[in-house]
Amino acid sequence: MKKIICSLILSTAFSALFAQTPAKIHQNAILVDTHGDILFNQIKSGIDIGKLQSTGNFDLVRAKKGGLDVQVFSIWSDENGGFDVANRQIDSLNSLIKRYPSKISLVRNADELQKAVAANKMAAMIGVEGGHMIENSLEKLADLAKRGMIYLTLTWNNSTPWSSSAAEETSGKVKPEKAGLNDFGKQVIHKLNDLGVMVDLSHVGVKTFFDAINESKKPILVSHSCVYKLNPVPRNLNDEQIKAVGKNGGLISLNFYAGFLDSTYSAKQKIFLAKHSEELKVLSAKYGRSNAIDTLIAKHPTEAEATKPSIELVVDHIDYIVKMIGVDHVGLGADFDGAEAFPAGMNSVADYPKVTAALINRGYKTADINKILGGNFLRVLKANRGK
């Protein structure tokens, strides 16, 4: 009996010694965020995101604290911006890298990514959010690819002459017979495949989604979207879309925006804004509505925090996709600096370890957590770029 007891004690001791803690699991994984909007804000405000910032969701200091190894920087503009705006943001990223060469490096493929991470640098990648920025030109598309674009989001909320967006398909602005990809849109897919640039299907309408995924010969990316069944908003994916991503071998990166995660958030936000409507009017006149809402949230943090969902909802959306098509098709694309509210406690990239802890608490094993945090993205990246 004593031998059995001793054996059990030793076994428990060795298990405790070699068990990976949440912090160690997080540290050992390659953590990839497939969508962050900080560059537009950096240009607009002139901030230096190489230094710790008191506002926003991203800087290199907080990224290091959160264990973020790879950031895909979103090159974004509304429908009024184009090719020049895209290049200005890429210039801004290159300027950041020149100022902090020991902290961040531009990478274009999985080999370069892994070398940067091994050198203890953030691997910076470029994703262009909105097909309108190629200005209906395959040459300009190729130019952006030369500058490092690793994915093109076919539409933002606005449609292009060759592809329809989720916002405009569902609003009726694009008629059903005009929805989807036209012949030029299909050429865009072929060109992206040829260049090794991932086809990103966040923001696109359902018709465009299926036209594009059927046209692509390589795995696609959905860089920052959630599950429609859990929250029925046009930007989220329905079950048939999720299944199509699995069949294609692609990746769905979960958006952290409260309005996409939580079906109750919109109503709670309306109550919050109505309560402070007079203050919102004054701020809107001064800063514009979007910035006014951000300012209002900053002025009333306790009330604003109460409108936010739990981080558990992120895992609910992950669970849904995993149960439907498997763990090989889920990643993270937080949309930080692109929205006004994220899960409670998820205030910046410094809080990424909380996602790992939530996955562990839900019962995910280390190998699967590694896939979700970044391994799945590396697989899809290699499938598109060849290395």
N, C-alpha and C positions, 0 to 999 in steps of 0.2 A: 504494500500500500504506500509506504514512504517513497519508493522509487517512482510510483505513478504520480504522486503528489509533486515530487521534485521535478519530474518530467513536464508536468503541466505548468509549474511555476517558470521553468526555464523557457518553455515554449511561449508563454505569455510575455516574458521579458524580452525575448528575441523579436517577437511580433511588434512590441511597443518600440523597440529600438529602431527597427527598420521600416516601420509604417511611415508613409509619407503624410506630412501635415498638409492642410489646405494651402498654407503659404508656400511650401515646397513644391506642391503640384503646380501651383500658379507660376512659380518662378521657373520651373523646368520646361513649361510649355512655351511654344512660340505663339504669342498673342497677336492676333490680327484684327484690326477694325477696318472694315471695307468701305466705310463712308463717314467722313468728317468734313464739316463746312467752314473751317476756321479761315481759310485763305481769303475769301471774300471780305470777311470782317477785318482781317489784318490790313488789307488794302484800304478799306473804308475808314478805319480808325487810326491807322498808322502804328498800332501796337507792335511790340517785339515779342513774338510768342516763343522765342528762345529763353525768355525770362519768366519768372513766376508772375501770373496775372491774378488780379482780384476779381475779375469778371470773366464771363465766358466759361467754356468747358474744356479747353485744350491749351496747353503750352508744354514745352519740352520738360520742364521741371516736374509737372504733375504726371506727365506720361511716364517718366522714369519711375516715379513713386508707384504708379499703378501697374508697372510691369508690361507696358504696351510696347511691343517690339516692332510692329508694322502698322503704319497709318497710311491708308489710301486717302489722299487729300482730294476732296471733291472740287473740281473746277466748275463753278456754277454761275449762271446768270439767269434772270428772268427772260421773257420773250424779247425784250428790247436789246439784250446783249448778243454778241456774236463772236466771231473768230478772234478779233482783236482783244476782247475782254478775256477770253480763254487764255490767250498768250500772255496777257498782263499778269494773270494769276500764276501761271507757270513761272514767269520771271520772278514773282514774289517768293515762290517756293525756292527757286534756285538761289535767290539772295539770302534767304534764311540759312540754307545749307552752306553757303560761302562764309557766313558769319560764325557758324558753329560746326565746322568740319569734323570735330572730334565727337560730336553728339548725334549727328544725323547725316544720312547719305541717300542720294537718289538711286533707286534700284529699278530694274526693268524686267527681271525674271527671278525664278526661284533660286538659282545659283547665287546671284548677286544678293538676294535677300538673306540667304543663310550666311553668307560671308559677312554682311553688315551686322547681323545679330551676333555672330561669333566674335566680332570686334567690339561688342558692347555699344553699338550705335543703333539709333532708330532707323529702320528701313522705310524710306519715304517712297510712296508710289502715287501715280496720278490717275484719277478717274474723271472723265468729263461727263457732267450731269446735264444732258440736254442736247439732242441731235441738232437743234437749231444753230448750235455754235459751229457746225461744219458748213453752214450756209449753202446747203444743197450742192456741195462740191466734194467729190471723192479725193481730189488733190489736197484740199484742206484737211480732210480726214487723215490722209497719209502724213501730212505735215505734223499734225498733233501726235500721231503715233511715233514719229521720229523724235519728238520731244519727250516721249516717255509714257504716253497714254496707254494704260493697260486695260481699261474698259471704257466703253461709250454707252451711257444711258440713252436709249433711243429717243425718249421724250422727257421733258420735265412736265409740269402741269399743262403747258401749252402743247398743242399738236404741231407737227411740221407738215409741209406739203406732201410728205411721203410716209408719215406714220401718225397714228392717232393716240392721244393720251388717255389715261384712265379718267381724268377730270372731265375731258371734253366728250369722251364716249358716253359717260354716264349723265352728263348735263344735257345731252341732246344737241350740243353745238356741232358735233360731227354726226351726220346722218349714218344709219347702219350701212347703207350701200357704199359709203365713202370711207368706212372704218377699215383699220388694218394697214398693211403695207402695200404700196403700189409697186410698180416694176423697179423704180429707182430705189425704193426702200429695200427691196430684195437684193439689189446690187450692193447696198450698204452692208448687209449681212455677209455677203460673199467676200467683200473687201476686208471686213473685220476679221473673218476667218483666215483669209490669206495673210493678213498682217500679224496674226497671233494676238489680236486685241479681243478681249472678252465682250460678248454681247450682253449688256445689262438690261434686264427687263423690269426693274422697279419703275414705277410711274406710268408704264404703258397701259393702254386699254386691253381688254380681254382679247379682242380681235387681233390687235397688233401682237400681243403675247403669243398667240398660237401660230400666227403667220411666221413670226420670227423664230420660234423654237423649232418649227417644222422645217424652216429654211436652213438653219444653222447645222453645220456638220461637226461642230465642236460643242463641248459642254458650256451652257450659259451660266450667267450669274444674275441673281436678284439681290442687289447690293444693300438694300435697306427697306424691307417690307415685313409684314406680319401675316397672321392667319385670319382670313375673312370670317370663318365660322365662329371664332372667338370674339371678333369685333367687326361687324359688317360695314366697313368703310371702303370706298373704291380703291384705295391704295393697297389694300391687303389682297392676298391670294386665296382664291376659292379652291376647293378640294381637287377639281380637275386640273387646275394649274399646278398645284403642288405635286400631283401624280405625274404630270408631264415633266416637271423638273427632275423627278426621280428617274424616269425613263430615259431622259436625256443625259443623265450623269452629272447634272449641274449642282448649284449651291444656292440656298436661300439664307441670306444673312439677316438676322433679326434686328429690326429697328427698335430703339428704346423710347421713342416718342410716346408720351402718355396717351395721346389721342389715337394712336394706332394699336396700342396694347389693351386699353381699358375701355369697354363699351359704356361705362358710366362717367368717363372723364369729361366729355363735352358738356353734359348737363351741369356738372360741378363747376366747370370753368365759367359757364354762363352766369351762374349764381354769384361767383366771385367778382366777375366783371361788372355785373349789374349793381352790386353793393357799392362799388367804387366808380360808378359811371361818370360822375362829375369830374373826379380826378383824372379819369381816363381821357375825357374830352380835352382837358388842358394839356395833358402829356402828348396826346395825339397831334394836337395843333403844333406842338413844339418839335416832336421827334418823328411823327408818322406813327400809324397804328401799331405796326409790329414792334418797333422799338419801345413804344409806349407801354405795351403789355409786359415786355421784359422789365421795364423800369418799375411798373406797378407791382410785379411779382417780387422784385428786389426790395421794395418798400414795405411789403406785407408778407414776409417770409413764412410766418407761422400759419397764416390762413392759406397761402399758396401751397405749402407743404401738405396740408390736409386734403387738397384736391388730387394729389398724386397717387398712382397705384403702388402696390408693393412690388419689390423686385421678383417676387414669386410669379408674377404674371409673365415676366420674360421667360421663365422656365416653363410655364404653362404652354406658351406658344412653341417653345422648343420641343416639349413633350409631344405636342400634337403632330408636328412634322415628323419627329422620330418614329412615332407609332405608325404613321401612314407610309413613309418611304424609307425609313432607316436613318441611323445616326451619321451616315456618310454625306448627308446633304444639308447640313445645318452649320451656320457660322454666325458671326456678329458684325453688324453694321449700324452702330449706335445712332448716327445722325446728330451727334453732338455739334453744337453751335448752329444747328439747322432748325431748331424748334424751341419752344418756350418751356417745356416741362418734360421731365424724365422720372423714372421711378424714385420713390422716397429714398434718400440716401445716396442716389446715383447722381451726384452733382457735377462730376467731371471725370476725365480719364483716370484720375488718381483712385477712383472707386472701383475699378475693374476687378480687384480681388474679391469683391462681394459677389460677383457673378459666379466665380469659381466655387466659392463657399456655398452658394445657393444650389449649384449643380451637385455638389457632394452631398448636401443635405437631402436632395431629392433621390439620391441613390445612384448617381452616375459614377461609373468606374473611371480610373485615371486614363486609360487608353481612349475612352470615348470623350472625356473632357478635353484631352489633347486634340482630338479631331475637331470638336466644336470651336475651341479657342483659336485654332489656326491651321491644323493639319488638313482639313477639308479644302480650305482656300488654296493651300499649296498644291494639292492634287489638281484642282481645276485650272490653276495658273499654269502648271506644267503641261496639262493637256492642251492648252491653247497656245503656249509659247514655245513648247518643245524642250525646255530645260528649266 
